[in-house]
Amino acid sequence: MANVRPKKALGQHFLTDLGVAARIASTLDAAPDMPVLEIGPGMGVLTQFILDAGRDLRVVEIDTESVEYLRDHFPALADGRIIEGDFLRLPLDTLFDGHPFALIGNYPYNISSQIFFHMLDYRDHVPYCSGMLQREVAERLAATPGTKARGILSVLLQMWYDVRYLFTVPPGVFNPPPKVHSGVVELRRNGRADAGCDEALFKTVVKTTFGQRRKTIRNSLRGLLPAGATMPDTPLLAMRPEQLSVEQFIELTLEVQKLRGK
């Protein structure tokens, strides 16, 4: 069949530069013994390099036109290696017989944050992840404490992964060219075995403080405390959420836990 038409509704911007594609695919060298799941392969510009490297690959694609193209051009993806559907609804613990795997993709701009939130729910099954997304979002994932780009996803991901921004990709190597630059990131599961606090409350503390990021931590956390309760005096309460490390958010969560009687 002819080339696939990029669909705006699916956030499709097909990478056309083979050199960039090869460079992104080579990030999987950091996880050499793992099977690989590729999100949104489109016409297979990354797929070809992953298969050439001899990797155990499955792809998940929601666009029926792309699925047909892949079936026609990549016989190595026969026998159920093309998963036609929505990655955000995919139970990742059932793939590869439950074994850990690496995740990669030229991630659709319009759902890139949702992709990483979904991955977090299965973090013990995805010890390695790399790929390309909008540069602003990529920078947010890797943002360190004290930087403006730091946000909710920065903290929640860095709780469980070491995140590294690798390189920038210009708009001209895509069809159609996006209006922004793209960024390639790498995430490696860190050694953290548990949250060290109530994980659900940790998420609430992070989301609440960043939801009111112009306020100090002291003011934004008041709504999470029982009536009349006050946090013990700590320099953290005078800070803004983007200034805090993961460990400092854990410290805050433990204090909130105590005051809530958990």
Solvent accessible surface area in square Angstrom, and as a share of the most:
residue,aa,sasa,rsa
1,M,88,0.39
2,A,83,0.64
3,N,104,0.53
4,V,4,0.02
5,R,156,0.57
6,P,43,0.27
7,K,46,0.19
8,K,196,0.83
9,A,92,0.71
10,L,53,0.27
11,G,11,0.11
12,Q,21,0.09
13,H,44,0.20
14,F,19,0.08
15,L,7,0.03
16,T,80,0.46
17,D,50,0.26
18,L,100,0.50
19,G,53,0.51
20,V,25,0.15
21,A,0,0.00
22,A,38,0.29
23,R,133,0.49
24,I,0,0.00
25,A,11,0.08
26,S,53,0.34
27,T,19,0.11
28,L,4,0.02
29,D,102,0.53
30,A,39,0.30
31,A,4,0.03
32,P,86,0.54
33,D,136,0.71
34,M,51,0.23
35,P,23,0.14
36,V,0,0.00
37,L,0,0.00
38,E,2,0.01
39,I,6,0.03
40,G,24,0.23
41,P,8,0.05
42,G,2,0.02
43,M,47,0.21
44,G,1,0.01
45,V,26,0.15
46,L,2,0.01
47,T,0,0.00
48,Q,60,0.27
49,F,58,0.24
50,I,3,0.01
51,L,40,0.20
52,D,120,0.62
53,A,72,0.56
54,G,66,0.64
55,R,35,0.13
56,D,67,0.35
57,L,2,0.01
58,R,68,0.25
59,V,0,0.00
60,V,3,0.02
61,E,7,0.03
62,I,90,0.46
63,D,7,0.04
64,T,93,0.54
65,E,32,0.14
66,S,0,0.00
67,V,2,0.01
68,E,92,0.41
69,Y,26,0.10
70,L,0,0.00
71,R,143,0.52
72,D,83,0.43
73,H,84,0.38
74,F,30,0.13
75,P,109,0.68
76,A,63,0.49
77,L,3,0.02
78,A,56,0.43
79,D,144,0.75
80,G,60,0.58
81,R,78,0.29
82,I,19,0.10
83,I,36,0.18
84,E,84,0.38
85,G,24,0.23
86,D,43,0.22
87,F,8,0.03
88,L,42,0.21
89,R,205,0.75
90,L,25,0.13
91,P,61,0.39
92,L,0,0.00
93,D,61,0.32
94,T,92,0.53
95,L,13,0.06
96,F,11,0.05
97,D,130,0.67
98,G,31,0.30
99,H,112,0.50
100,P,65,0.41
101,F,0,0.00
102,A,0,0.00
103,L,0,0.00
104,I,0,0.00
105,G,0,0.00
106,N,27,0.14
107,Y,2,0.01
108,P,25,0.16
109,Y,43,0.16
110,N,83,0.43
111,I,47,0.24
112,S,2,0.02
113,S,35,0.23
114,Q,90,0.40
115,I,0,0.00
116,F,0,0.00
117,F,73,0.31
118,H,26,0.12
119,M,0,0.00
120,L,15,0.07
121,D,102,0.53
122,Y,48,0.18
123,R,48,0.18
124,D,101,0.52
125,H,49,0.22
126,V,0,0.00
127,P,31,0.19
128,Y,6,0.02
129,C,0,0.00
130,S,0,0.00
131,G,0,0.00
132,M,0,0.00
133,L,0,0.00
134,Q,41,0.18
135,R,89,0.33
136,E,99,0.44
137,V,15,0.09
138,A,0,0.00
139,E,75,0.34
140,R,70,0.26
141,L,0,0.00
142,A,21,0.17
143,A,9,0.07
144,T,81,0.47
145,P,60,0.38
146,G,53,0.51
147,T,56,0.33
148,K,192,0.81
149,A,43,0.33
150,R,2,0.01
151,G,5,0.05
152,I,52,0.27
153,L,8,0.04
154,S,0,0.00
155,V,0,0.00
156,L,9,0.04
157,L,0,0.00
158,Q,35,0.16
159,M,1,0.00
160,W,9,0.03
161,Y,2,0.01
162,D,90,0.47
163,V,27,0.15
164,R,133,0.49
165,Y,64,0.24
166,L,47,0.23
167,F,24,0.10
168,T,57,0.33
169,V,1,0.01
170,P,64,0.40
171,P,32,0.20
172,G,65,0.62
173,V,24,0.14
174,F,9,0.04
175,N,72,0.37
176,P,53,0.33
177,P,83,0.52
178,P,9,0.06
179,K,203,0.86
180,V,60,0.34
181,H,69,0.31
182,S,0,0.00
183,G,0,0.00
184,V,0,0.00
185,V,0,0.00
186,E,8,0.04
187,L,0,0.00
188,R,105,0.38
189,R,53,0.19
190,N,34,0.17
191,G,82,0.79
192,R,57,0.21
193,A,95,0.74
194,D,95,0.49
195,A,6,0.04
196,G,46,0.44
197,C,23,0.14
198,D,46,0.24
199,E,49,0.22
200,A,73,0.56
201,L,6,0.03
202,F,3,0.01
203,K,72,0.31
204,T,54,0.32
205,V,0,0.00
206,V,0,0.00
207,K,97,0.41
208,T,29,0.17
209,T,0,0.00
210,F,12,0.05
211,G,62,0.59
212,Q,63,0.28
213,R,89,0.32
214,R,223,0.81
215,K,97,0.41
216,T,35,0.20
217,I,0,0.00
218,R,94,0.34
219,N,60,0.31
220,S,3,0.02
221,L,0,0.00
222,R,152,0.55
223,G,75,0.72
224,L,27,0.14
225,L,26,0.13
226,P,56,0.35
227,A,112,0.87
228,G,85,0.82
229,A,31,0.24
230,T,109,0.63
231,M,20,0.09
232,P,68,0.43
233,D,127,0.66
234,T,27,0.15
235,P,114,0.72
236,L,13,0.06
237,L,0,0.00
238,A,71,0.55
239,M,46,0.20
240,R,92,0.33
241,P,1,0.01
242,E,35,0.16
243,Q,80,0.35
244,L,0,0.00
245,S,33,0.22
246,V,14,0.08
247,E,102,0.46
248,Q,55,0.24
249,F,0,0.00
250,I,14,0.07
251,E,83,0.37
252,L,1,0.01
253,T,0,0.00
254,L,69,0.34
255,E,40,0.18
256,V,0,0.00
257,Q,28,0.12
258,K,141,0.60
259,L,54,0.27
260,R,87,0.32
261,G,70,0.67
262,K,136,0.57
